[in-house]
Amino acid sequence: MSDVEASGPVETDYQRVERSDEFQSLRKAFRNFVFPMTALFLVWYLLYALMSTYAHDFMSIRVGGTITVGLIFGLLQFVSTFVITTLYARWANNKFDARAKALREEIEEGAL
Amino acid sequence: MNGTVMAAAATNVGNIWINIGIFAAFVVVTLIVVFRVSRQNKSAADFYAGGRNFTGTQNGTAIAGDYLSAASFLGIAGAIAVNGYDGFLYSIGFLVAWLVALLLVAELLRNTGKFTMADVLSFRLKQRPIRMAAAISTLAVVFFYLLAQMAGAGGLVALLLGITDQAGQGVVIAVVGALMILYVLVGGMKGTTWVQIIKATLLILGAGAMTIWVLALFGFNLSAVMQEAVNMAGENGEAILEPGLQYGATAVSQLDFLSLALALVLGTAGLPHVLMRFYTVPSAKEARKSVVVAIWLIGIFYLFTLVLGYGAAALVGPEAILAAPGGQNSAAPLLAFELGGEILLGIIAAVAFATILAVVAGLTITAAASFSHDIYASIIKKGQVAPDGEVKVARWTVVVIGIIAIIGGIFANGQNIAFLVALAFCVAASANLPTIIYSLFWKRFNTSGALWSIYGGLISTIVLIIFSPVVSGKPADPVTGLSKSMISDPSIDFHWFPLDNPGIVTIPLAFVLGIVGTYLSKERSHPEKYAEMEVRSLTGAGAEKATAH
């Protein structure tokens, strides 16, 4: 990380960290988790909203008693929200935090 | 079976003195707590962010308290009782929205900001214009939300305290406003947070107890509750099980629902009073935990409202609900009365009041922080301000906003302004969220893009609302001859935008404007600032620490 490029103004410490392999892989790990997950739940939710609006007959099919497909679909939105929340919290607590902490300590000690 | 009780409930609900007594007990207990926790409220970090010393669980509970406003407690239960499935749709949008906050916003915001949304937006852009834009949009969202809460208070007073004349309701609104000012002035964010925590706990326990009670009456069979609701709904009662009762009538109303769904799911992570709560915890990890706790509490609560809504339809019946003062909003209180008589009604009534009080307090402290920290300290004083000077201005702002809320609440009392909550979500989704996302994730983004997006989102939303059917031009009711629009005189009609909810236009527009504005500007980019923001946001280096006491 010592080869400061000749072009442009002097690189700041944060830019040096940003260019480091450790930070780039942390950033990649974060984006690889949250972006697809966001796309997934947004598409899933929009599918639900569209079905509720334009697929009235399908959503009104009785599964048993007064329970409709629409109600099940809606309750599955709750389930998926709880599942994604748990998956993210587990991933962040177990995989992400330790790496972010190590990098933070290196930055604050001026090691990077 | 319950005809006599129903009639009694519709005319004079419960015992006014029990309602007042339980609410007074809530006020006394919370005031004692607020005084006790706020002995050290000196620095700006204490006043705005409670010293950043709350745990994730505490803050998550407070977030649930902030978010479960009277609109979602009384409103959703009532919407399900009357419109069945379409009411349930609301709660899903309100819940799923939290994933945006969890995955994209909460932790990164905690790591880069200090007190307000503008701290994050102005991090790598030009300070003064961005802070001004962000503060204006914050104040707009808070104002709409605040007015909706205060106007709701009037209807609630009518229902629960039996006060029907405008002057008497005005006095109660003023009392609620004055109490709120007291909480916020004395307690700052710390006191406000404890009020939210106490209120959220009472609300969720109360709703949970009622849910179990309703289910127990039907042998813990949700399908049986819904069957009874269908029977009570009379002819074509099956429609409450199916989507479309409220929104399915025409192609326009269907589009309106999609528009609302979009604003709900993208608005939450742009609500300034929600964003500010992430600064009350010591670290990004605790901010994450806050959202996790909030999602569980809010999700479970909305599952309760599903049972309560159909339960109210089954046990009270939609006709009695619509005939009661407060209309649809009275479903949950009437159900409480039906189940547990005066005492349970008193508890639910007190919780509903506490809800308004707590939500209004949270909104007020957000507006005060935004005005004092962004406009006064950063723009007017250019950052040259003594730390206690900023808090002093914030306190004065609390008083001013409290007075505006009281006057607005009295003025708006009885007006048809329930759409203001949806409007607040739409402004948050259009004016705030695109800029938050771009400034966190898009390197090329610049000041011009942010200003285009914030002002474009804000102005387009407000203009389209003014020229929408919610303000003028809904067809006249054949019985009363009045239009359901805010301007109820059917002869005044200047609407040309067909939808009640403009989000489907304004949200994509604001995202596009952010891109267009960015590329049209020749502003030099600041790679060093972006590097700092990105490194800080992900690692937490240099993040604001909790204050030590």
Interface residues (C-beta under 8 A of the other chain):
Chain A: P9 E11 T12 Y14 Q15 V17 E18 F23 L26 R27 F30 V34 M37 T38 F41 L42 Y45 L46 Y48 A49 L50 S52 T53 Y54 H56 M59 S60 G64 G65 T66 I67 T68 G70 L71 G74 Q77 F78 T81 F82 I84 T85 T86 Y88 A89 A92 N93 D97 A100 K101 L103 R104 I107 E108
Chain B: Y85 F88 L89 I92 G93 L95 V96 W98 L99 V100 L102 L103 L104 E107 N221 L222 S223 A224 M226 Q227 V230 L241 E242 P243 G244 Y247 G248 Q254 F257 L258 A261 L262 V265 K285 R288 K289 V291 V292 I295 W296 G299 Y302 L303 P527 E528 A531 E532 E534 V535 R536 L538 T539 G540 A541 G542
